């Protein structure tokens, strides 16, 4: 059965849905910032290095490895936040394949001022099997976008793939825990969202990532106590190098350099 028999491709976001997703970074490509490139062009070595070199001094990074780590964190959030929210909360599918995305990179005082413009903002909805529809959307997001960028940034800057994948994983956990699950009150909607997250974390879910093993599942650990005794955090396994781009030096709350992992 083809994808087109599984979902309808002629739907739009409602006004309130667009407003919510806009808060999470969605933007129409007609409103793209001046400092922007088609995300697809980042797969060209020269273009990717040029963009990273432009961002490096603006973000305060000492080298391209640190720059690449911080860039994938931003791209992952802007790519996944509106897409996952629309999928799990509205049952609507945004196409975030790399060909449909634009990467904005304006910064001000080392803070991102970017959103994620999409060339096509029409959405799909599941008509028959939701699982197949979901797999199609997530394959576009990962195999057709973020997985390609992980490979590219690792190749060009030698930033470990494990760091890049954990950066993406942390964004996924945050999107679900801070926005999606906390915004849902209807049991049926909540069950769907929890099922979507479980699918992303399932050790057998590998095809959407185009990797031999699920690249984010290992990072979904139980939160543990941090330096702040009032708030537990999910301590990272790898360091994202954020502290190297801050002055004075600051660390993420879940940084493994600060937090001791419980045995």
Residue pairs with C-beta under 8 A, 6 or more apart in sequence:
1 132
3 132
3 136
5 127
5 128
6 126
6 127
6 128
6 129
6 132
6 133
6 136
7 93
7 124
7 125
7 126
7 127
7 133
7 136
8 124
8 125
8 127
9 122
9 124
10 122
11 92
11 122
11 123
11 124
11 125
12 121
12 122
12 123
13 21
13 86
13 90
13 92
13 121
13 123
17 86
17 90
17 92
18 26
20 85
21 82
21 85
21 86
21 94
22 115
24 81
24 82
24 85
24 179
25 77
25 78
25 81
25 82
25 114
25 115
25 116
26 82
26 94
26 115
26 116
26 118
26 121
27 104
27 115
27 116
27 117
27 118
28 117
28 118
28 121
29 102
29 117
29 118
29 119
30 117
31 117
32 102
32 104
32 117
33 104
33 106
33 113
33 114
33 115
34 106
35 54
35 104
35 105
35 106
36 102
36 103
36 104
36 105
36 114
36 117
37 47
37 51
37 102
37 103
38 99
38 101
38 102
38 103
39 75
39 98
39 101
39 102
39 103
39 145
39 149
40 98
40 99
40 101
41 47
41 48
42 48
42 51
42 103
42 149
42 152
43 98
43 148
43 149
43 152
45 152
45 156
48 152
48 153
48 156
49 64
49 156
51 103
51 105
52 64
52 67
52 68
52 71
52 156
52 157
53 64
54 105
55 61
55 67
55 71
55 105
55 107
56 63
56 64
56 67
58 107
58 110
59 67
59 70
59 107
59 110
59 245
60 110
60 245
60 246
60 247
61 67
61 70
61 241
61 244
61 245
62 244
62 245
63 157
64 156
64 157
65 157
65 158
65 159
65 241
66 159
66 241
66 244
66 245
67 157
68 153
68 156
68 157
68 159
68 164
69 159
69 163
69 164
69 167
69 240
69 241
69 242
70 240
70 241
70 242
70 245
71 105
71 153
72 146
72 149
72 150
72 153
72 164
72 167
72 168
73 167
73 170
73 171
73 240
74 112
74 114
75 103
75 146
75 149
76 146
76 167
76 168
76 171
76 172
77 171
77 174
77 175
78 114
78 115
78 116
79 96
79 101
79 116
79 141
79 145
79 146
80 96
80 141
80 146
80 168
80 171
80 172
80 175
81 171
81 175
81 179
82 94
82 116
83 93
83 94
83 96
83 137
83 141
84 172
84 175
84 176
84 180
84 196
85 175
85 179
85 180
86 92
86 93
86 94
86 123
87 93
87 94
87 134
87 137
87 196
88 176
88 180
88 192
88 193
88 196
88 197
89 180
89 183
89 184
89 189
89 193
91 125
91 126
91 130
91 192
92 123
92 124
92 125
93 123
93 124
93 125
93 126
93 133
93 136
93 137
94 118
94 121
94 123
94 137
95 118
95 120
95 122
95 124
95 137
95 140
96 116
96 118
96 137
96 140
96 141
96 145
97 140
97 141
97 144
97 145
98 144
98 145
98 148
98 149
99 119
99 144
100 118
100 119
100 120
101 116
101 117
101 118
101 119
101 145
102 116
102 117
102 118
102 119
103 114
103 116
104 114
104 115
104 116
104 117
105 112
105 114
106 112
106 113
106 114
107 113
107 114
110 245
110 246
124 133
124 137
125 133
126 132
126 133
126 134
130 192
134 196
134 199
135 207
135 208
138 199
138 200
138 208
139 207
139 208
141 208
142 208
142 209
142 210
143 207
143 208
143 209
143 210
146 168
147 209
147 210
147 211
149 164
150 161
150 164
150 165
150 168
151 161
153 159
153 164
154 160
154 161
154 164
160 238
161 215
162 237
162 238
163 238
163 239
163 240
163 241
165 215
165 216
165 219
166 216
166 219
166 236
166 237
166 238
166 240
167 240
168 215
168 216
169 215
169 216
169 219
169 220
170 219
170 234
170 236
170 254
172 197
172 200
172 216
173 219
173 220
173 234
176 193
176 197
180 193
181 190
181 193
181 194
181 197
184 190
184 193
199 205
200 216
201 214
201 216
201 217
201 220
202 214
202 217
203 213
203 214
203 217
204 214
205 214
205 217
206 212
206 213
206 214
209 215
209 216
218 237
219 234
219 236
219 237
220 234
221 234
221 235
222 234
223 232
223 233
223 234
224 232
224 233
224 234
224 235
224 259
224 261
224 262
225 232
226 232
226 233
226 235
226 253
226 254
226 258
226 259
227 258
227 259
228 253
231 253
233 253
233 254
233 259
234 254
235 254
235 255
235 256
235 259
235 260
235 261
236 252
236 254
236 255
236 256
237 256
238 256
239 255
239 256
239 257
240 252
240 255
242 250
242 251
242 252
242 255
243 249
243 250
243 251
243 252
243 255
243 257
251 257
251 258
253 259
